[in-house]
Structure formats: structure tokens, C-alpha cells
């Protein structure tokens, strides 16, 4: 075996593969350099998912001519000088790898001007070859334009996602850094569209409104605590506002650095474990300040992971801070019936105003989930005039049921419908049964050229956050075929003019968020039909009658009839059983009759 020394350009590309995973990685590294440079404002512009252009401009301290040229040398940094500095890192960057790694796989133009200098410097690099620095007129600060990312490593391109997906990752990256540093003014343009803006000198509440949307920010309450020498501050959601299942609405920062941490996630889950269902992820924005000597950020080139000297202290500090706030707030809202909200399109829908804690975050009433809707009417809406399954012809070997639709005889624990079938006692889970009905109807509507749309009497503006606006922009055609009538409205909002008729009993913004969650849950690159299936499942789960809802005999009969008109009444969209049969022979044996 012969050992050879790799050529510098090969070594640089290998290193670039660790640091520059995708365009969002370039954005992250350059913006973090701007933050370390003491910038008050940072503007980012991208084209073509960041592959055509990533430009980051700041008003930070800038660099002189020698430093501008040295910045492209590997392991050249202003952040640390000695090995001991690795154990007390206070800056976001420190490896000295970002700029040379980016320059090795792209065409880069750096323009910088040091504060107090009357002349700027420009340096151009391409594929790892760095030109000589030359003089140029420039304002104080630094601007770096990265073009044609991965132009010389085409194999990397096939691992990237669609332009829209890469745009969403970029928006998420900038949004996370904006939440970590609300005092800095951020602006992001994606393909010419303003995707995110935060004010200079702003607060965490203002940053949250820009990134997550005004409605989400209004529903969050502040956290501020200190224990074990660990300072925890930020914003958290009240349990009754927790709906999503995605971790990407939980932002964790350690000494200003966005990180992922199973320790902190576990602490958040523990604080909420008695108040939200399993798997629900309340939106949180947590900034953890800790002695730099008590953490190790030199774990991974992307610097997204940290190790704590004491996981137990961090867990205790975070869980204790959140639990104290959640206990101290009256989590039971004072609900007062008001006039029905125009445009919900559901007979008997009642709007309720939020009068409880957190109301100071916004002047307008917040609409909570509806429970007093006309379920029987909803069931009638999903019943097709005719269709497969009316003549059941069920195979006893498959289902244990034969003959006519089971006759409803009652309800158990407000969760299960009890019915008498030809071969015994039939037990039906009402929630998953209604899910099955709704999914089939959503799929039927998607197949139509003109789906049924429930138009709102008054269009509603939904604050959904910058990242989710990007999803709506990309998948607008699929959402339209599902029955949504939507328009983009700014960087974080969508105007809802209509919703699918089957989701008319769900508040419009909640219906749209369920659809977005369905899109996110779909595999990358899914065709419109598969996306529609995931949207249908998510919408059905949100809109179906719940376990614990008391139903009348008429409602139960309507639901069971609709269920057995389905092509597959025995499994819910998640694969769970809908129907359980207790054979008559088994009952007889249990009572000693056989």
C-alpha cells in the first residue's frame, strides 16, 4: 500500500464537503461571520435555491487588505489563537474553514472596507484559486457574493432537493439566526421576493412575529430563569396553543448559537408532559447562556451540536424554567361565547374569545378550537350520493362481518360506537372511523377538476411564518386542487378566501396548518397525488370527531353508514384498526352458554 499526499485542491474539496453541505450551509457560515464582525444589519439575497447566488452584506467591522486575502487561507481565523481557546469559545465561528471551503466549490467575490479606512478591498476566488486583493471604493462592512455553487463538483448537485426545498432551508436558517440575535436587523430576499425582515434593535417578540407569524408570537409568553449558573430566557407557548408535531418550531440557542440538543428537547417534553398530548411539539424559543468553559462546540464542522459538561444541570435548568412558568399561569381559559365568525361555513359553529393569560400579546381575540359544531350535519356532508361499497358483500374471512351494516346500539366511554352485527358485537373507534370517511372524501375531491370549496364570507389573514409561506408558494396548485383558495400576503402571511368543504368545521388557519403539516410529512419529491394523500390524512385527523365526544344515536348511525360505504372500512389512514368484532360464539363461551 502506497501513501500519497493529496493535492491541496482535493483536500479542500473534502473539507468543503463537511462544511458546505448545501446552500443553506453557505448562508449560515457567512451570516455567522457577519454576526461575529459586530454587524448591526445583515442583508441576504439568494437566487435559484442559493445555487445561482448567495450574497450576504453587513455593516460590521470589515477587514483590511492583508486580512481580506488571508481570510481565504485554510485555518486562518480571528476568533482563536491558542489550543486553550477551544475551551472558552465565545464567537460563532472559530475553525477558519468556512470561506476557503466555500471558495473551493464556487465563484466568490469579497468586497470589504475596514472601519475608519477610506478605501476598500476586493478579492475574487474561483474553485479554490484566489486572486490578488485590489483597491475598490466600498462602504464600511463586508459583502460576499457566492455564485455557481458546486459548479466544479457536479456530483454534489444530485443530492440537493428542489429549489423550493432549498429556499425553505435558507429561510429557516436565517430565521433561526434572527431569533438568536433579535438586536440585529435581518433582511432576506429569495428570488426577488422579501421572505423575512426583522428590525434593528428589535426584541425577541418582534423577531418571533417576523419568523413564526404574528398570531403564534401573540400566543407565546416570556420565560426568564437562572439556576446552576445557567441562564434561560425566551418565549414559550401555552399548552392549549400547542398543535404541531414538528421539532422545527422549537428553537434552541446556546450562547447565541443555534443548536440541536436531545438534552434540551427532553427537558422541554418533560415540562409539557402533563399538559399536551404525546408527540405534540409546542413552539418554543429558548436562549441558554452558560459559561463557555462548560460546553464543547468543537464537535462537528457545522457547529450545530454541543456537548455540556453537565447534561443534568442543563436539563434541570430548562425543565425547571418552563415548568415554573406553566404552573404559574392559569392554563384554563375563560371562554365566553360570542357571535359566530363569518365565513366558517359550518352550521352551529360558535366562536370563543380568549380571555386568559397571554392576551396582552395582541389586541384581537384569538379563536380556539370548536367543540359545539353540528356533527350530524358534517357527517351528511361527506356522504356521496352513490358509490362503491353500498352493496357491501363483505368477506367473513377478512372482517368477521357479513350482511347488512351493523345496527348501532350505543356508545362506550364517549369513544367507541357499539353495534350489533350478524356475527356478534361490533366495536367501532369513532375518531378513526370518521378519519377514514374524511380521507376518502378528500381524495375524491382531489380527483375532480373543480373541488368543492367553502368560500369565507370574510377572507382571513393567517400568520403562518416565513418557512410555511414558502411551502404554500411551492405547492399552491396541490392546495388549490384540495379546495383551498389562497393568496400570499407578505413574508409570513397568507390570505385564506376558501377552504375544502370537508374542513368547514375547522377554523381556516388551523385547516391550512394541518395541510402544511401533511405536505411536510410527505417524502421529498412526492408527486401531487402522494402529496394530496398526506394532506388528506392530516386534515382528516384534525377535523374528525374526537374520542370523548358524546354522539347521538342519529350521529352514530350516520357515521357507521358512511364508514361501510368506504372501500376499506377496517383500517384508518394511519394503519390502525377501525372495527373490532367480538363474535357471538366467544360471548356465549364467556358466559358459559357453550
Secondary structure as UniProt FT lines:
FT   HELIX           8..19
FT   HELIX           23..36
FT   TURN            37..38
FT   STRAND          41..47
FT   HELIX           48..50
FT   STRAND          53..58
FT   HELIX           65..70
FT   TURN            71..72
FT   TURN            74..75
FT   HELIX           83..87
FT   HELIX           98..104
FT   STRAND          107..113
FT   TURN            115..116
FT   STRAND          120..126
FT   TURN            127..128
FT   STRAND          129..130
FT   STRAND          134..136
FT   STRAND          141..147
FT   TURN            149..152
FT   HELIX           154..157
FT   TURN            158..159
FT   HELIX           163..180
FT   TURN            181..183
FT   STRAND          185..190
FT   TURN            191..192
FT   STRAND          193..197
FT   TURN            200..201
FT   HELIX           204..212
FT   HELIX           214..218
FT   STRAND          220..227
FT   TURN            228..229
FT   STRAND          230..237
FT   HELIX           239..241
FT   HELIX           247..249
FT   STRAND          250..254
FT   TURN            255..256
FT   STRAND          257..258
FT   HELIX           262..272
FT   TURN            273..275
FT   TURN            278..279
FT   STRAND          284..289
FT   HELIX           292..294
FT   STRAND          295..296
FT   TURN            298..299
FT   TURN            301..302
FT   STRAND          307..308
FT   HELIX           311..328
FT   STRAND          335..337
FT   TURN            342..343
FT   TURN            347..348
FT   STRAND          352..354
FT   TURN            357..358
FT   HELIX           359..361
FT   HELIX           375..381
FT   TURN            388..389
FT   HELIX           396..399
FT   STRAND          407..412
FT   TURN            413..415
FT   STRAND          416..421
FT   TURN            422..423
FT   STRAND          424..429
FT   HELIX           430..447
FT   STRAND          453..463
FT   HELIX           466..474
FT   HELIX           476..482
FT   STRAND          485..489
FT   TURN            490..492
FT   STRAND          493..500
FT   HELIX           501..503
FT   TURN            504..505
FT   HELIX           508..521
FT   TURN            524..525
FT   HELIX           528..543
FT   TURN            547..548
FT   HELIX           553..563
FT   TURN            564..565
FT   TURN            567..570
FT   TURN            573..574
FT   STRAND          579..583
FT   HELIX           584..590
FT   TURN            591..592
//
